[in-house]
């Protein structure tokens, strides 16, 4: 079949006609040996879907399924960041087993379903040793040795999604971001945004809860190492910090780079990875049960908003206040705290932005000095 341009068409128009016909063939070349492929424009068209919200709203509301309570939700991707050796892989294994059996893990309730551990970090030999150390039965969860799999390539993502769909996965641990995408640079937004988004899309398509294991940032304000796109494309971001030899703090604090798109951030929890009777066990309890009382995320955010506004002493837009708090304006704790401060008239709106009520701003002080 010839793809010669028609006399009345420019070369570009002829090329476009061939693409829209389903075959990407440069004008003047012959397409004899390859099957037709979907053109780029047709692929784009299929991604544009007008939704009748009247039809959607008429459907019964679907309940949110917490596969792991207040941590991993069906159809969403949670990123767990921790330093090396903090125990994130042990926690991932414990959660997989708990979801398989529908029992609590580290004091956190679960909803039963097929759990799959996608391992690009340890390999079969090391995982087998850990399986024995935990005293797990052979069917504790489904294990995938994914050493060599590259999720930075669409072919890798598609192959994994097909495999997960076949077993009807409902909870998926990806261990780890760096190992499963070896060709991608974690500091580059152009690499991380499509990669993490593709994993989130797998979770949405399968209606499964995903847990992506990654390394923590180098300071308390950066939950994850690398590009901020990792946080942007995740639905929730938790950190696991080692407080002692066996004690870990599991937190989702927006002031430390955490994120929880589904609801207000849950309270921190204390986890312990301990040996009992020759077996490794992950135990847990709410951090709020300790002798030191802890504020809610919304309370801490309320204090943080007032602090940054006092320090700036000038009218600020809402988005600028959020940036100074190192969160986005749609972070639940920021949204709720800001709304409460507005309701109580602690934060008031002026022509140039928001200010704290009764606090002289930089602009007003300059105006007074000029007089």
Helices and strands as residue ranges (DSSP letters): H 11-20, H 40-46, H 53-58, E 66-68, E 72-73, E 77-82, H 88-101, E 114-119, H 124-134, E 142-145, H 154-166, E 169-175, H 177-180, H 189-206, E 209-215, H 229-232, E 236-242, E 247-251, G 254-256, E 259-260, E 269-276, E 279-286, G 287-289, H 297-312, H 318-324, H 332-343, E 347-350, E 353-356, H 362-370
